[in-house]
């Protein structure tokens, strides 16, 4: 017998007793988690590329290129005195 079903106070409990069945369920769980993580990674890549490319337009690029590197470095140089 591979599994035992018991009913206690309206709840059904399944106890898997066969070692090969336990191994099979463990393997299926691991494979399922790997496939789920791959699916999420693929979906993240697809949607992350579409969101970042649509949020950054040509006007933003022109505004960023209008800043000179000299003014940016001048702003970043500061001293802290204690």
N, C-alpha and C positions, 0 to 999 in steps of 0.2 A: 504494500500500500504506500502511495507516494504522499498523501496528505490526509489529515484527519480534521473533520469539521465538527465543532462542538457549538451548541447553542446554550447560552447562559443569560437569563433575564432579558431576552429579546435581542441580544448581541450574538453575532456569528463570528466565531474565532476559527481561523485556519492555521493548522500547524503542519508545516512541510517536514516530513521525516526522511525522505529519500535523499542521500548525499549528492547524487547526480542532479537531481532537481534543484537543490540548493545552489550548486555550482552554476547551473544554467541560468537561474534567476539572477545570480550575482553578475555573471557575464553580460546578460542583457541589460542590467542596470548600468554597468560601466559603459557599454557601447552606446546606450541611449544618452548618457550624460556627455559623452564625447561628441556625438552627433548634434546634440542641442547646443553645445558650446561652439561648434563649427558654424552652425546655422546663425547663431547670434553674431559671430564675428563677421560673417558674410553680409548680414543685414546692416551691421554697423558701418562696414566699409562702403556699402552702396549708399546709405542715407547720409553718412558724414560727408562724402564727396559732394553730394547734391546740395546739402545745406551750406557748406562753406563757400562753394563757388557762386551761389546765388546771393549771398549776403555781401560780397565784396564786388562793387561795381567800378566803372571807370572814373566816376567822380571822386571816389575815395582814393584811387590811385593818383590822380592829379593833385589832390590835396596833400598826399604824403610826399610826392616828389617836389612840391613847392618848398618844403622845409630844407634848409641847407644843413650840411653835416656840421658846419662850424657852430651854428646856433644850438644844435642838439648837444654837441660836446660841451659847450659853454654852460648849458643848463645842468649837465650831469656832474660838473666839477664843483664840489663843495667841501668845506672843512668843518669838522666837529671839534670844538674846544671844550675841555672839561675843567 
